[in-house]
Amino acid sequence: MSLPVTLATNRRILTQLRHDPRTVVLMLVMPTLLMVLLRYVFNSTAQFSAIAPALLGIFPFTIMFLITSVTTLRERTSATLERLMTLPIAKPDLLFGYALAFGLIAVAQVSIAALVSVTWLGLDVASSVWLLLLVAVLDALLGTALGLFVSAFARTEFQAIQFMPVIVLPQFLLCGLLQPRDEMGWLLSWVSDVLPLSYAVDALNHVTHSAEVDGTLVRNMAIVAGSALLALLLGAATLRRRTP
């Protein structure tokens, strides 16, 4: 890998996003709007605080997955990747450049949603708000990495969107948001244990309900970060120059 090449890719993606204000607004504002909507659907601070930590990770995860998978596919179908890969540039340089660019967007996205939730919507955080932000950002980066990975297997933007029911929805249903994971059937509980979003939700719930930074929290955060890194490496291994 080459750090200058990775940073150059990062600058190129951020420059492109700057000229696409609708996508930027979607990424930055939509999670916050969904949190506001959720707060007034429940119309109760207690109910909101019970479910908001998990959704503070799920919303950015889903949006970043969608945006990155479609954006990367568009780069390939427009032959941009083909032209770039004729240069002395490695696939990891491209993927990590994408991840860094969208990661910066994820930091801003999660920061806005978390700060609005804590300061305006009444979300009670037992631990540090900075720790809450860190876990939520890791979750958004996981969505980014998975989006980059699955984009290699799609030929059209519609096919990229079709990966959402395969990658996102099972994790949403089995992450412990709708039903505690230890109360599921043994097969679903086992599947839940191998899905990275489950550990992200566990970490977010821990941060909001306990001020203690224990081994379980560190393990959950490490699993989320490791899953994101693994997805990026797999994405680099499967990245193609163009869509056949």
ABEGO torsion letter per residue (X at the ends): XBAAAAAAAAAAAAAAAAABAAAAAAAAAAAAAAAAAAAAAAGBAAAAAAAAAAAAAAAAAAAAAAAAAAAAAAAAAAGAAAAAAABBBBAAAAAAAAAAAAAAAAAAAAAAAAAAAAAAAGBBBABBAAAAAAAAAAAAAAAAAAAAAAAAABABAAAAAAAAAAAAAAAAAAAGAABBAAABBAAAAAAAAABAAAAAAAAAAAAAABABBBAAAAAAAAAAAAAAAAAAAAAAAABBABBX
